[in-house]
Amino acid sequence: MLHASFETSPLWVFGHGSAASSDLLPFGPRVSWVSSVSCLGDRSSTARSASQLTPSGVLGSNNFHLGFHCCLFMLLSQFLASATHSRSFRTLRRQGLHNSNENESIKLLSTANTLQSAIAMSNFEQRFSFYFSFFDGQPTAWSSEIEEAYDAIIHESYLQTDGEQLTKAQLRLIHANALEEGTISQIIHVKVEPRQNDEESCANVKFRLKSSLFDLTVHWNVILKDEKMFRAKSTAEGVDELLATRKLMLNFYQVEKRLIKRAGLYDGNKSSTREIARIFDDTYHDDFVFCIGDRKIRKEEIVATAKLLMAKPTKATVQICQPTDNTHAEFKARVQLGDDLSFQEHLIVTIEGGKLIYAEPYDTDARNELNRATLQINQYLGSAKMSEVFP
């Protein structure tokens, strides 16, 4: 059993003075614990000891009880205060743990979002790199495998917004033409940054394309949707060169394919009127004009003459078809009229919207050749009233 021995001060017992306040405050009397049946002795001796602490040196038994009860009251007050403090501490601790758990949850959620973005970035970068691996410098025709890789990185509603708007179909045509040209690609970087709403991400992609026709660096700021390119805009770096090359790829390669198709109509076999009309409509602009010196030949005359030539064993072979700038191309073909007659058609053509809108002889020799061809065509068709020539 433990007992408490109180070392009290008369100033503390009666609340007079302040000399001992530094020893008593803020926790009240100093308490020292001693083992059972100690030097406390009986009540009378204790009373005498206590009476010696009064200012007069004399304190009766009743006064001792009063002081003793005051001590017990102060101890009880301290205990209650300590318990309240302990409960408050536990409450604060629980709140702190709750806040800590909330903070940890927020951190985990942020980490999960970051991980998801990293996975998306990795997936997009891999698909982007795989698609451009087809641009290996070897002339390659567009295929279902390339189409699948293209669809994996380009959204159905893709739109490029610098200069004239470019759709997914137009971009596919440009890339198909670039592949056929034997373009080689080099990816410089692909950087994906998630947006706060986690619905769309931004990407910064930069790569180089090189062929016999161009050598340019493409730098796009891209918005991704469903981990595919949804919107793209070129940076100021090299944008003029990019737009010029785009125009070249769209214009020239469409015209090249159509001119080759047109030449293929002269195979000695009779083609359907509907097929002829479609190919010529795809090749020639409605306002097309072919000038040989002062003579101007319109689209309708070109089509009429072509139909007559196709009804005979006429052959045409494309020898040159190459761009000279963004809107012009050199075209050269050998036309065989039966077994005995032939001429060479050498032109410089102007392209607009993927169609021929203007043509003229490439040089003086070409003009002279076409003038002679007029007589050969009329002789071949048996009429002096046919159109002079066709490009």
Residue pairs with C-beta under 8 A, 6 or more apart in sequence:
1 36
2 33
2 34
2 35
2 36
3 33
3 34
3 36
3 38
3 40
4 31
4 32
4 33
5 31
5 32
5 33
5 34
5 38
5 39
5 40
6 29
6 30
6 31
6 71
7 29
7 30
7 31
7 32
8 29
8 53
8 67
8 71
9 20
9 23
9 24
9 53
10 16
10 53
10 54
10 55
11 17
11 18
11 19
11 20
11 21
12 20
12 24
12 28
12 29
13 53
13 67
13 70
23 30
24 30
27 78
28 74
28 75
28 77
28 78
29 71
29 74
31 75
40 46
46 64
47 59
47 60
47 61
47 64
50 59
50 63
50 64
50 67
51 57
51 58
51 59
51 60
51 63
51 64
52 59
53 59
54 63
59 67
113 194
113 198
114 194
116 198
117 192
117 194
117 198
117 201
120 192
120 194
120 201
120 224
120 227
121 191
121 192
121 201
123 227
124 153
124 190
124 192
124 203
124 224
124 227
124 228
125 190
125 192
127 149
127 152
127 153
128 153
128 187
128 190
128 205
129 187
129 190
130 149
130 152
131 146
131 149
131 150
131 152
131 153
132 185
132 187
132 207
133 185
134 140
134 146
134 149
134 179
135 178
135 179
135 183
135 184
135 185
135 209
136 184
136 185
137 182
137 183
137 184
138 182
139 179
139 180
139 181
139 182
140 146
140 179
140 180
140 182
141 179
141 180
142 172
142 176
142 179
142 180
146 179
150 172
150 175
152 228
153 228
153 229
154 168
154 171
154 172
154 228
154 229
155 168
155 225
155 226
155 228
155 229
155 230
156 168
157 168
157 225
157 230
158 167
158 168
158 171
158 228
158 229
158 230
158 231
158 232
159 165
159 166
159 167
159 230
159 231
159 232
160 166
160 171
160 231
160 232
160 233
160 234
161 231
161 232
161 233
162 233
162 234
162 239
162 242
162 243
163 239
163 243
163 246
166 174
166 246
170 250
173 249
173 250
173 253
173 254
174 246
174 249
174 250
176 253
177 249
177 252
177 253
178 209
178 211
178 249
180 253
181 211
181 212
181 213
181 253
182 211
182 212
183 209
183 210
183 211
184 209
184 210
184 211
185 207
185 208
185 209
185 210
186 207
186 208
186 210
187 205
187 206
187 207
188 206
188 207
188 208
188 217
189 204
189 205
189 206
190 203
190 204
190 205
190 206
191 203
191 204
191 205
192 201
192 202
192 203
192 224
193 201
193 202
193 203
193 204
194 201
195 201
195 202
200 223
200 224
200 225
200 230
201 223
201 224
201 227
202 221
202 222
202 223
202 224
203 220
203 221
203 222
203 223
203 224
203 229
204 219
204 220
204 221
204 222
205 218
205 219
205 220
205 222
206 217
206 218
206 219
206 220
207 217
207 218
208 215
208 216
208 217
208 218
209 215
209 216
209 218
210 216
213 245
213 248
213 323
214 241
214 245
214 248
216 238
216 241
216 242
216 245
217 237
217 238
218 234
218 238
218 242
219 234
219 235
219 237
219 238
220 232
220 233
220 234
220 235
221 232
221 233
221 234
221 235
222 229
222 230
222 231
222 232
223 229
223 230
223 231
223 232
224 230
234 242
234 243
244 326
247 326
247 327
248 323
248 325
248 326
250 354
251 326
251 327
251 351
251 352
251 353
251 354
252 323
252 329
252 351
254 354
254 355
255 283
255 321
255 329
255 349
255 351
255 354
255 355
255 356
256 321
256 329
258 279
258 282
258 283
258 355
259 283
259 318
259 321
259 331
260 318
260 321
261 279
261 282
261 283
262 279
262 280
262 283
262 306
262 316
263 316
263 317
263 318
263 333
265 271
265 275
265 276
265 279
265 306
265 310
265 316
266 309
266 310
266 314
266 315
266 316
266 335
267 315
268 313
268 314
268 315
270 310
270 311
271 310
273 307
276 303
276 306
276 307
276 310
277 303
280 299
280 302
280 303
280 306
282 355
283 355
283 356
284 299
284 302
284 303
284 355
284 356
285 299
285 352
285 353
285 355
285 356
285 357
286 299
287 299
287 357
288 298
288 299
288 302
288 355
288 356
288 357
288 358
288 359
289 296
289 297
289 298
289 357
289 358
289 359
290 296
290 297
290 298
290 302
290 358
290 359
290 360
290 389
290 390
290 391
291 297
291 358
291 359
291 360
292 360
292 361
292 367
292 370
292 371
292 388
292 389
293 367
293 371
295 388
297 387
297 388
297 389
297 390
301 387
302 387
302 390
302 391
304 387
305 377
305 386
305 387
305 389
305 390
306 390
308 381
308 386
309 337
309 377
309 380
309 381
309 390
312 337
312 338
312 380
312 381
313 338
314 335
314 336
314 337
314 338
315 335
315 336
316 333
316 334
316 335
316 336
317 333
317 334
317 336
318 331
318 332
318 333
319 332
319 333
319 334
320 330
320 331
320 332
320 346
321 329
321 330
321 331
321 332
322 329
322 330
323 329
323 330
324 330
324 348
327 350
327 351
327 352
328 348
328 349
328 350
328 351
329 348
329 349
329 351
330 346
330 347
330 348
330 349
330 362
331 345
331 346
331 347
331 348
331 349
331 359
331 391
332 344
332 345
332 346
332 347
332 362
333 344
333 345
334 342
334 343
334 344
334 345
335 342
335 343
335 344
335 345
335 373
336 342
337 343
337 376
337 377
337 380
338 380
341 376
341 379
341 380
343 369
343 370
343 372
343 373
343 376
344 366
344 369
345 369
345 370
345 373
345 389
345 391
346 361
346 362
346 363
346 365
346 366
346 369
347 359
347 360
347 361
347 362
347 366
347 391
348 359
348 360
348 361
348 362
349 356
349 358
349 359
349 391
350 356
350 357
350 358
350 359
351 357
356 391
359 391
361 367
361 369
361 370
370 388
370 389
373 389
374 388
374 389
377 386
377 388
377 389
378 384
378 385
378 386
